[in-house]
Amino acid sequence: MRILREILITVVIALAIFVPLKTTVQAYEVQYSCMLPNIEDVDCIIVDKAVFHFFEPERGHVIVFQPPDELNSEYPFIKRVIGMPGETVEVHDGSVFIDGVALEESYIRDAPRYEMDEKTIPDVEFFVL
């Protein structure tokens, strides 16, 4: 009887640890090298799924999300938050500009080699790169 009680206690403790972790933390294997040099292809990252229920994302946060259906990707996207709701974002001359001010991005390897016209971020969205 004592052994059965100890097994039951062990199972209850394991479930008390496992269930909250399973609902708030998830591991992802990175597909493709979209965040070089910080995150590389086949790196494993652990994501806190609960934090954005309490706080809004901030510029510089790395987020994981399902891509829009029209992109037809089976892998989640891993991107850095660049633009906040209501801001304007544009890319030119090798820099990303937020509300007309160049963004300091010491974490990137190469400056952008593309241009993007100014876009205003809607109030319920974030801009990621």
Salt bridges, closest charged atoms under 4 A:
GLU6 OE2 - ARG2 NE 3.35
GLU87 OE2 - ARG59 NH2 2.77
GLU90 OE1 - HIS92 NE2 3.59
ASP93 OD2 - HIS92 ND1 2.98
